[in-house]
Amino acid sequence: MSSDPILTMHAIDKVFPGVQALKNVDFTLRHGQIHALMGENGAGKSTLIKVLTGVYPGDGGTIMMEGKKIAPTSPRDAEAHGISTVYQEVNLIPHLTVAENICLGREDRVCGVVRWSKVRERAHQALKRLDLKVGINVDKQLSDCSIAIQQMVAIARALDVDAKALILDEPTSSLDEAESDELFRIMRGLKEKGMGIVFVTHFLDQVYRVSDTITVLRNGELVGEFPAAELPRLALVSKMMGKELDEVKELEKRVAVTTASGRRTMVSARRLGRKGSLNPVDFDLKEGEILGLAGLLGSGRSETANLLFGVDTADSGRLEVDGKAVKIDSPARAVRLGFGMLTEDRKYSGIIPNLSIRDNIVLAMQAKLGPLRKIPPWKANEITDTFIKVLNIKTPSRDQLVKNLSGGNQQKVIIARWLAIHPRLLILDEPTRGIDVGARAEIEALIQKLRDEGMSILLISSEVDEVVRNSERVVVMRDREKIAELEGDALSEQHILQVIASQAKEETP
């Protein structure tokens, strides 16, 4: 079990322009400990790791490594202090061999000449310490290895540099169940040898399978450090979301919704999935219905949306639209079927910041018409002015660059883009994230209005109360799969939190 601290971070602060990403955060890693670092999107997990590994300079606080103060200036410097990181996207050199990657930058040389026999021998020894069930050819090019093997190589590199603290940042996000099991076996073996492991993940089941201790961050601040055996799942979910169980307030009055029974099914998914992204899932979406997707970050909500809109292509299952089998292998195909999608990150995959409001709004319509059928300027102006008025977009002019608008108004511009093509299905991934209360209320009212007019809506939000307030049915997801489907009296915020935190799947009522 854990003993003396390997690593202590005390009162860590990090400020970016206009944002305090970390405020007075403490974190301690001990010998022989697997320590899970948990928190929702924006909680500060990645920033804390980047301060620790020298990617970002801290703006306050101290880092101690086995009692000695350190201040890493780069990942290589952190490695020299005994801190090694394996990222979700393995940051090794794909065109080099396994052995070359393990010993990269520290090759045995004589008079400047690399002793390749020694490099291979060291690589063998590092891999041997992992006690792998399958052998790895150290002369094989890394790009020819699976993601799982690449991660093992990255961990072997950490052993070759005699790392005392190993950081695993979302290591299982691209692994299947068997590969994850093998990784956990290796983690336990390293723990028994005294290594301290920081485990960053969104998968609750995995946290409780391997972790001794859990630290929770929220909004850049420390919520607390807890022994995993003494922190029930429901309590963990509540701390991550900022909703203490004994203080669960009465939910806002739900928007009056009508039952979807009797309405025609528009979209039907059966065993729809993608390896490494989403386990096979079943759901139906009816005409004029709001179907909510609830779950923690990493649960599979956005992955489901991406399969529906062709951002990713399903490699299993069947998808039907109006009772006919379809294959959606691109967003263009989805648009032709009458789908629109507001993405989770409006800044990077939503708005085109240096284009005007008008150009952003007519973008999807022009793409649908094709390059040979240009929208006349008068028509583009007319469409834009209509949506500025209908959606109450606050702007001095339709020619205003969209990057100069507030977050809520940017969100309205993207919604207008899709409404301009009159979609039958609108996928809304975090439609109210990062906007003020007034804009949030306007967008929620718009969602209900569109539903009343017959549009089908898939609503994704990390705010459970928002999903409950607006949806007729809610599919609850965890660890990249559907675990429940709730409606009627069973649809409540507390019930959803309980389902997310439970170990067993819950059947559709």
PyMOL commands that set and color helices and strands:
alter all, ss='L'
color gray80, all
select helices_A, chain A and resi 45-52+75-80+98-102+116-128+142-144+147-160+177-192+204-210+228-230+233-241+245-247+301-309+331-336+346-349+357-361+363-369+377-390+402-404+407-419+437-452+464-470+488-490+493-501
alter helices_A, ss='H'
color red, helices_A
select strands_A, chain A and resi 5-16+19-30+33-38+60-65+68-70+83-86+109-110+113-114+165-169+196-200+213-218+221-227+265-274+278-286+290-294+316-321+324-326+339-342+425-429+456-460+473-478+481-487
alter strands_A, ss='S'
color yellow, strands_A
deselect
rebuild
show_as cartoon
